[in-house]
Every structure is written in C-alpha cells, then in structure tokens.
Amino acid sequence: MGLAAIYLRLSRNEEHLDIDEILTNHRNALIKLSKQQKLTYDIYQEISSGVNTERPQLNLLLSRLDDYDALLVMDIDRISRDNAHAEEIKKMLILHDIKILTPQGAIDLSQESNEMLFSFQAMMANFEYKQIRKRLGRGRLAAAEQGKWTMSNRIPLGYKKNEDKRLEIVEDEAKIIRHIFQKTLERVSANEIAKQLDMLGWRSRQGKVLTSSHISQIRKNPVYYGVIQACRRVNGRVVDEVFVENAHSGIVSKQTFLEVQKMLEENSQDKFFHKLKATRRLQNLIYCNCCGRKRYLQCDGNGVEFIKSCSYKIDNNVCQDRGHKYLSIEKFVLQKVKERKTDFEQALKKLKSLDTTDVEKKLAIQRESLNKQLEKLNKRQRNLKEMRMDGEITKNDFYEMRDENEEQIRQVQQQIELIDIQLENLSNTDEEQQRLEDTIRTLDKLDELESEPCNTFLKTFIKKIWFSSNTEANHDTTRERKAATIKIEWL
Ligand SMILES: [Zn+2]
C-alpha cells in the first residue's frame, strides 16, 4: 500500500460560492480516489487570496516528497498557475518518481507522452478564465439543480430573481409572453406578432421594440413553463446537464409550451408558412452598416440584381442608405473569402502537428484493463449469488459483499465512461481536421458552386457582411456616387 499526498487549494475568488462546501467536496472526492487506488494519505490544504502567491502547504508538501508515491489533486492547475513554477515542480515529481492522480485520470510523469500532457495541461491552465469558468460551472450547476437561476444577469423577460435566486413572475411583462404563446397557437407569424406588440406599446425591459427574432427565442424557451436548465461544457462538449421542471411558476402551461413546439416544428418543415430559399450567394448575410438592419436583395425590371435601399423606420429615426448593384458586391466578398485559404491551411497544419496517437494508445490500454476488471467483478457478483443460494455465506455477509462489489462495478463503469469521453475529445480534432480539409477543397471550386450550397458554405464562417452605399437614397440620380463600404464579420 502506498502513501499519497492530497493537495487542496481554493482561491478567494470563489467566495461567492460556499468555499467550505467546495473544499469538503473536493476533499471527499480525493479521499475516495485514494481509497480506490488503495493508498493511505496525508492532506494538505490552503486557501489563497488573489494576489498572494505564497503556498506554505504546497511548499511543505514538496519538502516531504521522499515520503510519497502519489500526489492527488482535483485539477492539474491546482498545483501551480505559473508555467515556470509548474515546470520546476514537474522536475521534482519526476525525480521522486511520483504519480499525479486526478479524478479525471492518472498522469505518470516518467512516461514521455504524459510529460507532454502535463506541460500541455499546465499551459491550458494558464488560460485562467477557462478554469474559472469551469469551476464556476460546477457551482452553477449545483445551484441550478436546486431550481435556482444561475445564468448570466440577463433574466428572461417576464421574470425577476428573488432573494432566494428563484424566478418570480413580473405580471406586467408576463402578459407579453402569454400574448406571444397565444398568438403562435393561432398561427400568427413572428413578424405579425412583433407588429402587434409594437402597436400595443409592449417593449423589452430596456424599452426596446421586440423583434421577430426575440419572439422566436422566447417561444422556444422552456423557462416559461417553469424549467431551469443549465449545462457544463469542457472543450465545447457538454459533460453535465441539468433540467429541472417546476423550478418556478410557469407563465404558460407545459401543455401550451409543448403545443407551440410541435407547431413550430411543423412550421420549419414548410407545412404552414412559405420559406424563402437562398437564391443568391450572399442571401441573408448582408446587413446595413448604418442602422444594423438586414438588407434585402431584389431584381429590377431588366433582370439586374440590386441590394435594396434601406428604408428602416422606427419612431423618427429613418435610415435611408441607398441601394447598390449586387453582383459587384458578391464578387468582392467571394474574393475576400478565397483569400482566407492560407488561414485555413495554417490552422490545419497546426492541428496536424498536435499528435495524439500516444495518448490515444494509452487510453485504449487503460480501457482494456478496466473492461477486464469489470468482467471479473461481474463474475464475482454471480458467484456471490450462487454461494448465497448454496448457503455457503450468511445473508448479512452476502449483502455486505454484494454492496461492496456493486460499488466497485459502478466505479469501474464511471472510469470507462470517462475514458470514452477523453477518447471522443481526441477524435474531435480529427473531425476538425476533416472540416478544415473540406473547407479548403470547397474554396478551390467556389466559383462552380450553385447559389444555395455556396450560401450555406459561406454561412459556416461568415457571420454578417456589413454594407453601406454611403449615399442617401433620393430621387436625384445625377449625384456622384461614393465608394461603398463592405466589411466582413467572420465567425
Ligand atoms: Zn440602414
């Protein structure tokens, strides 16, 4: 049996969460891990405050490295935020042949590939905001589980947050939400509902006009029938999800909400409303650089395509940005898009240089051995039943051994799940490589692409194209035209 050092560190930055509770959770997780690994342990823990970089407990631990076989931490970044320091500690750990264990897996520094992993993770940990978000994520998820509103400060229209951090209906706003759901059930389009709300003078909390896109978001949001949902992502992948019904009073009933979802689903399949197809390459991508509204495309009587002049009117503010011939704009944008090719090629090269085969191999071996463990445990479970049936063990012994065995099965299954997640994360870079390769290939034959697939392709990396003709629309056609503005906002 080996001896482990458990190192726990929390920073004061996390104080709006219950720091004692987090510390207890972390400690329990690591004690559990040491038991799984059949290690006895010493605990070192400290709470650091922002600027203070002194870590007396860590230093004490490092001075006793001779005593230990393993170091148990929650995240690798708990050891040190500072790259040079991390590097120094790493050398000390290698010298003393100490393994690092985290609930996410083991890191054996004597193996080169792991050394790479350690450096890589320590580097990642330096992106402090990422880690803070991750930790916040855990606390946020726990609060969401209790039905509390834990998302950004933007509380959904129709609600306010009470002292208990739960959502409470604001009747004045709730009537807007009810109207939106009711009218949707009557098959009124989002556009039409927006007009009605505007006429009623019903605005957002900031006094702004509610647009059809607001309305589309509102009627898909389950918060309105009493749901709190939250998720935690690691590397963009959802690793934990919370969905609590009856967390607060709904503004609409669950039935109404579900009916509306069904209707919207049918709507998206073109059964109820006519949906415009992309007939031009830049369809739905051009926005007014003066007022921010979408710009529309049109064909004139001679078959020449135009960006229509902007005539957005709200209260006394009128945008009158003049129209422009469309094709020259399209040509300009496509040229800019082609120039992005080198960017994509560089990104691809960078991805390819991140070789993950070693890590992959190691994970596969771990998985294999866990599978064997699982087989063994399942067999033991069957044997226990037989022994009990044959009267070889007492009922109490049976229950005790069975529970213990089941607990072990559960733990092994969890470890297997974790490895599967890690493996999948690795293969995500494969997908990203594939995506970049496809993009580069498509760029090469961009001119041959039909309007619609081209439009879809452009939307995968262009967010908006900001356009202005920089001329006011009026009937004087003799004026000299100024150069147009075209800015591409990349995703
Ligand atoms: Zn405009």
Residues whose N, C-alpha, C, O or C-beta is under 5 A from the ligand:
A	BS01	ZN	C288 C290 C291 G292 C310 C319 D321
